[in-house]
Amino acid sequence: MTIRWKIALVEDDRRLARAVSAGLGEEGYTVRAVDSASRGLELVRQWNPDVVLLDLMLPDNDGPEIFEAFRAETDAALVGISARASVSDRIAGLKLGADDYIAKPFALEELMARVEAVIRRHRGKGGARLVVGDVILDLSEGLATRGGRQLGLTGIEFRILAALMRSRGQLVTYEQLSEAVWAVTTGPESNSLEVHVSRIRQKLEAGGETRLIQTVRGIGYRFTSESREEGPTT
C-alpha cells in the first residue's frame, strides 16, 4: 500500500516552488505551497503535513528563529531551505527545532533524498503511527487495528481513515478528503465517499465498539470518540 506523504512547501520564489512541487508530486508526494511564514503556519494548523520545507528568507520572517514558531505548531519534520545558511544559522536552527537543511541552489534529487531521509527518521521515532484511543494505524506497514483487532482495510479505506485521524476532532470536508486520498479536489462524488466511510465504520464497530466517525450531513466527517450525527452548521 502506498501512503501519500504530505509536504508543506513554504517558499516565496514562485518559480522554485512550482519546480519543487512538480518534482515531488511526480514522486507520489502530496504537496501544498504557500509564500509566507504566516500562510505556512496556517497551512500546518489546518492540513497536518508530514514534512515542512521552509525557506529561511521569507518576507514576513527571516532567520532560523522561524523553526521555533513552526515547531510550536507541528511535530512534522522541518527542513530548512536557504541560500545563506551559515554554520551558526544551522546550529541555531537545529536547536530551535529543525531536522535538516539544504542549501540553495540544490538539485531536486538531493531534496528528495533529504525528504526521504527525514521521513525514515520520523518513522523510527514512531512518526509512522497514528494513535487515537484504541485505534492504531501503522503507516509504514499499512496495518490498522482497534483494541488489537485487525480491521482489514482496503488501500482507499486506510487512506480515508488516516486523513480523518490526522484531523481528529476537526471537521474534514468531502473536498479535503478527496485531496488527501486521491490528491485531487475534484475526486469521487460524496456518495462514493459515503460508501467507503460506511465500510470503515462496519470494520471499526465489528466488535460492538463505539462509533468514532461522525457525519456532518452535506459537508463531511469528523473522527471523534463521541457518537452523533449533525446537520449543516453556520
N, C-alpha and C positions, 0 to 999 in steps of 0.2 A: 504494500500500500504506500502511495506517495503522499506525504504531508506537505502542503504548500506553506512553507515558512514565510512569515510576513515581515517585510523590511520597510521601515520608515526612512526616507531619504530627506534630510534637511540641508538643502543646498540652494543658494541664490543664483548660481551660474546655470541659467536655463539650458544652455547647450549641453553642459556636462550632465545635468540632471536627466535630460532626455536620453543621452547615450547610456548612462548607468542604468536607468530604469528599463530601457530596451534590452540591454545585455543581461541583466538579472532576470528579467521576465522570460527571456528565451531559455534560461536555465531552470525554469519552473518555479521561481520565487514570485510572490505577490508583492508588488511594490507600490507605495504611495509616496509622492514627492510634494514637499512644501518649501517655501523660500525664505522663511524667517524662523527665529527661535520661538516666538510666541505661537505661531501656527504649528510648529513642531511639537510643542508641549501639549497643545490642544489635540493634535492627532494622536499622540501617545496615550492621552487620557481616554479617548473615545475608541481607539482601534486596537490597543494592546498588542503592539508588534513584538516579534521575537528578537529583531536586531534594529538598532537605530544607527544610521550612518550620518554623522554630524559634522558639518563644516564649522570650523572654528573662527571663521571671519564672516559673520553674518551682520547685516545692517543693524540689528537690534541687540546683538550680543557678540562680543569679540574677546576670545581668550578661553583658556582651559576651565575657567570658573563655570562655563556653561554645563559641564558634566555634572556639577553638583545639583543644578536645577533639574536636569533630566533624571538623575539617579533618584531624586526625591519622589519622582512620579512613576518610575518603572523599574522592574528588575530585568528588563531586556538587556542584551549585550550592546554596549555602546562602543562604536568605532569612530575615532576622530579622523577627520579629513582636513589637511592643512598644507599650505604652501610654505609656511614658516614655522613648522613645529620643531623648535629647538629642543635640546636635551632637557632644559629646565621646564619648558612647556609640557613635554611628555611626562616628566616626573610629576609635575603638578596635576596634570590631567588624570594620571593613574591613581594618585592619592584621592582625587575627587570623584572617582567612580568609573573612569574609562577602562575598557577591556583591551583595547588595541588602538593603534594609529596607522594611518597610511599617508604618505607624503605626496602632494601634487608636484608634477604630473605623475600619473600612475597608469599602468597597463590594466585593462579591465580584468585580465586573467589573474593579476595579483590581488585585486579587490575581491574577486570571487573566492580565491583561496583563503583570504583572511576571513571572509564571511563564513565559509565552511568551517574554518578552524574555531571561531568563537562559538558557533553553534555546537560543535563537538564538545567544547569545554563546558558549555552550559548544560549539555546533556549529562556530563559527568557530575555536575552539581545538583542533578535532579531536575534541571530545567526541561527535561523531556517528558515530564509527567504533569498532568493536570489532576488535581485532587480537590473535590468538593464533597464534604461529608463522607459517605461511604462509596462514592463513585470515583473511580480512578481510570484515567486514560494514559496509557503508556505510548507516547507519541513516537518513540524510536522503534517500538515493536509492533505498533498498530493494534494493541490489545486494550479492551475495555472491560472493566469489572464493576460490579456493585455488591458490596458486602462479601467480596471474594468470589462471587459467581460471575463467570464469563458471560458477556452479553451477546457475542457472536454478531457484531455489527458488520454491515457491508461497508465498503470504502466511503460511499457518499454519506451513509448514516454516521460513520465515525467522524467525518469532517464537519457535519452539521452539529453533532454533539460537542465537538471540540470548540467550535465557534460560540456556541451558547455558553459553555462552561467558562471560556475566557472572559466573557462579559457577564458573569454570574451576578444576578440581582438587577441587571440593566436590561431594558427593552432592546431587542435586536430585530430590526425590520426585515421584511422579506427581501428588500433590495440589498441590505447589508449581508444577509445570509447567502444570497446568490453570489455576491462578490467574494465572500470568504471561501465558499465551497467550490464555485465554478470559475472564479476570477473574472466575472463579468457582472455588471449591474442589470443586464437585460437577460438574465438566466431564466430558469424554468418558471412557469406561472405559479402563483401562490398555491393552487390546488395540488400541484406536483409536490411542493414542499410539505403540504399538509399530509400527503400520503407517507412521505419519508418520516416526518415527525411522529405520525401515528404509530409507525412500526418501531421507532425508537422507544416510544412510550411503552408499547407492549413488552419490549425486551427489558426495559428498566423496571417494570412493575410485575414481571412474570412470577416473582416470588411473593407477591402480595404487598410490596413496599409502597410507600407514599409516592404520589405523583410529584415530579420535580419540574417538569416543563409546563409552564403556564402560558396559555394563549391570550393574546390581546387581539381580539377579533378585528380583522380587516387591516391589521398593522404588522404583527409579527409575534415573537415569542420572548419569554423570559425564563431563565433557568433559576429556580428558587426552591427552597425547602417547603414553601407554602403551596397549597393546592387551591386554586380558584381560577375562574375564567373571567375575563374583563372585556368590556366593550371599549370603543374608541374613547379616549380622554383628551381633554384640551389642556 
